[in-house]
Amino acid sequence: MASTVTARPGYGQLLRTRGAWTFLLPGFAARQPFAMLTISIVLLVQHTTGSYGAAGAAAAVTGVSMALFAPYSGRLADRHGQRAVLIPGVLVHTASGLTLTALALSHAPLWALFAAAVPTGASVPQVGPMVRARWGVKLQGSPLMTTAAAFESVTDELTFVFGPLLATALCTTVDPAAGLLTESALTLLGGLLFAAQKSTQPLVTLDRHARVEHGSALRVPGVRVLIVAFLGIGSVFGGMQVSLAAFTESIGEPGLNGVLYGVFAAGNMLSGIVCGAVAWKVAPQQRLVVGYGALALVASGLWAAHSVLALAGLGLLVGMCIAPALITGYTLVESLVPAGARTEAFTWLTGAVALGQAAAVTAAGQLEDRFWNGAGFLVPMVGTLLALATLLALRSRLTSRPRTRTVARGVGHRVPVAVD
């Protein structure tokens, strides 16, 4: 059911969408643990092995596993319903997280940690994409879609303000395993609560011909370009997580790690709020290129910062540049991808962030172990510059092209097209 917009799109109007709160609150609770996962693994494994390289590798295996399996989870959700995917997923994730914790505390070999990290990452509940898909159903064809994308980005970043702070506090003041244990427990409770909201989940697509026409969202050229852009964003998240942890450890203030990462996430959240409140007249393709250029420029200066204040300031600016890129990328999905494949498309982008984060965690961990303090900050610079070059070269693929068959557009697409 499309929403009717009679005035400038805004958060107040968005939140008055009928039925929105029935999935927003459970969705927030269910995605909160995700922000705790990587940093909890890094702090636990670094404590038990004494190596940031090993910690980064274990976290990277989790991220790669999530990135590889997330799109299949999204496709299954499109075909069989979100509830059918969520319930077994949260059960597997909880069991795997507990196993990984036990192995780390028992000083098991690194290969054993990797073996437990695979199902831990593969079973991460894709709540963010599922919430975005529910917005797509509620706001089909509405200008509020950009506002919804901004709202979801702000929600994501709000979790990344509190998640790392909570995980760091638990790991440094309670027990090194407390962060991962809490993450597993919250995933179970929040995931089951979200799965219980059946009335707002997208209907399962029954049109077999539409499924053949769009077997995978990855077939859309623009989605592939967005994946590269989101890989670069993931390199910022992963590079900063390891490098900030190493920096605060080197100055004897490990508790500042969560604070500095929280400042970075706060910048992301604040710019996301502004981005969603603006009535944009510039095309989203142009906004993505400009925003990504700013991100690459600011991220390129991180390696030169050698004080808490400098890192806090640059981290704030980097966060402020990430939100517009994320929001615009998610907004483009609505025009590029048929409705029946959007959950999968969102999970490809979420998985790309996770994969970029995993690669960055590994690379930054090795750089911090082998070279100077702060060398890990080179990873966000390289990642964003490479992604920006790709985005500039292939930006024409981000423009949706008219099609001649209604079934090729998917169920419920906002633009009806006559059948030949």
Solvent accessible surface area in square Angstrom, and as a share of the most:
residue,aa,sasa,rsa
1,M,151,0.68
2,A,61,0.48
3,S,32,0.20
4,T,111,0.65
5,V,37,0.22
6,T,122,0.71
7,A,66,0.51
8,R,156,0.57
9,P,32,0.20
10,G,20,0.20
11,Y,47,0.18
12,G,40,0.38
13,Q,37,0.16
14,L,0,0.00
15,L,43,0.21
16,R,180,0.66
17,T,18,0.10
18,R,189,0.69
19,G,26,0.25
20,A,0,0.00
21,W,123,0.43
22,T,62,0.36
23,F,0,0.00
24,L,14,0.07
25,L,115,0.57
26,P,13,0.08
27,G,0,0.00
28,F,65,0.27
29,A,42,0.33
30,A,7,0.05
31,R,17,0.06
32,Q,25,0.11
33,P,1,0.01
34,F,69,0.29
35,A,2,0.01
36,M,0,0.00
37,L,5,0.03
38,T,23,0.13
39,I,5,0.03
40,S,0,0.00
41,I,1,0.00
42,V,1,0.00
43,L,30,0.15
44,L,1,0.00
45,V,1,0.00
46,Q,40,0.18
47,H,117,0.52
48,T,21,0.12
49,T,68,0.39
50,G,59,0.57
51,S,36,0.24
52,Y,29,0.11
53,G,5,0.05
54,A,16,0.13
55,A,0,0.00
56,G,0,0.00
57,A,19,0.15
58,A,0,0.00
59,A,4,0.03
60,A,8,0.06
61,V,37,0.21
62,T,6,0.03
63,G,13,0.13
64,V,53,0.31
65,S,6,0.04
66,M,5,0.02
67,A,7,0.05
68,L,103,0.51
69,F,100,0.42
70,A,3,0.02
71,P,1,0.01
72,Y,121,0.46
73,S,20,0.13
74,G,0,0.00
75,R,59,0.21
76,L,86,0.43
77,A,6,0.04
78,D,21,0.11
79,R,79,0.29
80,H,112,0.50
81,G,4,0.04
82,Q,3,0.01
83,R,87,0.32
84,A,60,0.47
85,V,25,0.15
86,L,3,0.02
87,I,54,0.27
88,P,69,0.43
89,G,18,0.17
90,V,0,0.00
91,L,95,0.47
92,V,74,0.43
93,H,1,0.00
94,T,18,0.11
95,A,58,0.45
96,S,11,0.07
97,G,0,0.00
98,L,84,0.42
99,T,66,0.38
100,L,0,0.00
101,T,4,0.02
102,A,60,0.47
103,L,49,0.24
104,A,1,0.01
105,L,85,0.42
106,S,76,0.49
107,H,131,0.59
108,A,22,0.17
109,P,69,0.44
110,L,66,0.33
111,W,179,0.63
112,A,10,0.08
113,L,2,0.01
114,F,59,0.24
115,A,58,0.45
116,A,7,0.06
117,A,0,0.00
118,V,65,0.37
119,P,49,0.31
120,T,0,0.00
121,G,0,0.00
122,A,28,0.22
123,S,13,0.09
124,V,9,0.05
125,P,23,0.14
126,Q,6,0.03
127,V,3,0.02
128,G,11,0.10
129,P,4,0.03
130,M,1,0.00
131,V,0,0.00
132,R,12,0.04
133,A,8,0.06
134,R,2,0.01
135,W,2,0.01
136,G,6,0.06
137,V,62,0.35
138,K,39,0.16
139,L,0,0.00
140,Q,50,0.22
141,G,36,0.35
142,S,8,0.05
143,P,81,0.51
144,L,3,0.01
145,M,18,0.08
146,T,32,0.19
147,T,4,0.02
148,A,2,0.02
149,A,8,0.06
150,A,0,0.00
151,F,40,0.17
152,E,1,0.01
153,S,2,0.01
154,V,20,0.11
155,T,16,0.09
156,D,29,0.15
157,E,4,0.02
158,L,54,0.27
159,T,3,0.02
160,F,27,0.11
161,V,22,0.12
162,F,109,0.45
163,G,0,0.00
164,P,3,0.02
165,L,66,0.33
166,L,72,0.36
167,A,0,0.00
168,T,5,0.03
169,A,48,0.37
170,L,34,0.17
171,C,11,0.06
172,T,66,0.39
173,T,109,0.63
174,V,104,0.60
175,D,64,0.33
176,P,26,0.16
177,A,2,0.02
178,A,13,0.10
179,G,0,0.00
180,L,0,0.00
181,L,76,0.38
182,T,38,0.22
183,E,2,0.01
184,S,1,0.00
185,A,49,0.38
186,L,60,0.30
187,T,3,0.02
188,L,50,0.25
189,L,121,0.60
190,G,5,0.05
191,G,1,0.01
192,L,69,0.34
193,L,91,0.46
194,F,0,0.00
195,A,3,0.02
196,A,52,0.41
197,Q,43,0.19
198,K,117,0.49
199,S,105,0.68
200,T,13,0.08
201,Q,41,0.18
202,P,29,0.18
203,L,167,0.83
204,V,53,0.30
205,T,19,0.11
206,L,146,0.73
207,D,54,0.28
208,R,197,0.72
209,H,83,0.37
210,A,8,0.06
211,R,71,0.26
212,V,109,0.63
213,E,56,0.25
214,H,25,0.11
215,G,22,0.21
216,S,16,0.10
217,A,1,0.01
218,L,59,0.30
219,R,146,0.53
220,V,8,0.04
221,P,51,0.32
222,G,0,0.00
223,V,1,0.00
224,R,99,0.36
225,V,2,0.01
226,L,0,0.00
227,I,25,0.13
228,V,48,0.27
229,A,1,0.01
230,F,0,0.00
231,L,56,0.28
232,G,3,0.03
233,I,1,0.00
234,G,0,0.00
235,S,9,0.06
236,V,0,0.00
237,F,12,0.05
238,G,0,0.00
239,G,0,0.00
240,M,1,0.00
241,Q,4,0.02
242,V,1,0.01
243,S,0,0.00
244,L,2,0.01
245,A,4,0.03
246,A,9,0.07
247,F,14,0.06
248,T,1,0.00
249,E,87,0.39
250,S,69,0.44
251,I,76,0.38
252,G,54,0.52
253,E,90,0.41
254,P,58,0.36
255,G,42,0.41
256,L,54,0.27
257,N,6,0.03
258,G,1,0.01
259,V,73,0.42
260,L,7,0.03
261,Y,6,0.02
262,G,6,0.05
263,V,43,0.24
264,F,1,0.00
265,A,0,0.00
266,A,25,0.19
267,G,0,0.00
268,N,0,0.00
269,M,32,0.14
270,L,97,0.48
271,S,15,0.10
272,G,0,0.00
273,I,71,0.36
274,V,95,0.54
275,C,6,0.03
276,G,3,0.03
277,A,42,0.33
278,V,58,0.33
279,A,51,0.40
280,W,103,0.36
281,K,203,0.86
282,V,73,0.42
283,A,43,0.33
284,P,38,0.24
285,Q,40,0.18
286,Q,109,0.49
287,R,30,0.11
288,L,1,0.00
289,V,28,0.16
290,V,112,0.64
291,G,13,0.13
292,Y,0,0.00
293,G,24,0.23
294,A,41,0.32
295,L,0,0.00
296,A,1,0.01
297,L,135,0.67
298,V,28,0.16
299,A,0,0.00
300,S,27,0.17
301,G,26,0.25
302,L,0,0.00
303,W,102,0.36
304,A,54,0.42
305,A,10,0.08
306,H,128,0.57
307,S,54,0.35
308,V,49,0.28
309,L,153,0.76
310,A,40,0.31
311,L,4,0.02
312,A,22,0.17
313,G,34,0.33
314,L,44,0.22
315,G,2,0.02
316,L,63,0.31
317,L,85,0.42
318,V,0,0.00
319,G,0,0.00
320,M,83,0.37
321,C,21,0.12
322,I,0,0.00
323,A,0,0.00
324,P,38,0.24
325,A,0,0.00
326,L,13,0.07
327,I,0,0.00
328,T,1,0.01
329,G,0,0.00
330,Y,16,0.06
331,T,19,0.11
332,L,1,0.00
333,V,0,0.00
334,E,8,0.04
335,S,25,0.16
336,L,12,0.06
337,V,1,0.00
338,P,5,0.03
339,A,31,0.24
340,G,26,0.25
341,A,6,0.05
342,R,12,0.05
343,T,4,0.02
344,E,3,0.01
345,A,0,0.00
346,F,6,0.03
347,T,0,0.00
348,W,49,0.17
349,L,1,0.00
350,T,23,0.13
351,G,2,0.02
352,A,5,0.04
353,V,22,0.13
354,A,6,0.05
355,L,61,0.30
356,G,6,0.06
357,Q,19,0.08
358,A,2,0.02
359,A,62,0.48
360,A,2,0.01
361,V,1,0.00
362,T,47,0.27
363,A,42,0.33
364,A,0,0.00
365,G,0,0.00
366,Q,66,0.29
367,L,43,0.21
368,E,21,0.09
369,D,73,0.38
370,R,174,0.64
371,F,121,0.50
372,W,127,0.45
373,N,67,0.34
374,G,6,0.06
375,A,0,0.00
376,G,0,0.00
377,F,1,0.00
378,L,46,0.23
379,V,19,0.11
380,P,0,0.00
381,M,44,0.19
382,V,75,0.43
383,G,17,0.16
384,T,0,0.00
385,L,82,0.41
386,L,117,0.58
387,A,3,0.02
388,L,29,0.14
389,A,60,0.46
390,T,40,0.23
391,L,1,0.01
392,L,75,0.37
393,A,80,0.62
394,L,57,0.28
395,R,122,0.45
396,S,74,0.48
397,R,98,0.36
398,L,0,0.00
399,T,72,0.42
400,S,51,0.33
401,R,145,0.53
402,P,125,0.79
403,R,77,0.28
404,T,83,0.48
405,R,98,0.36
406,T,58,0.34
407,V,40,0.23
408,A,11,0.09
409,R,27,0.10
410,G,12,0.11
411,V,80,0.46
412,G,35,0.34
413,H,28,0.12
414,R,108,0.40
415,V,72,0.41
416,P,120,0.76
417,V,40,0.23
418,A,86,0.67
419,V,90,0.52
420,D,137,0.71
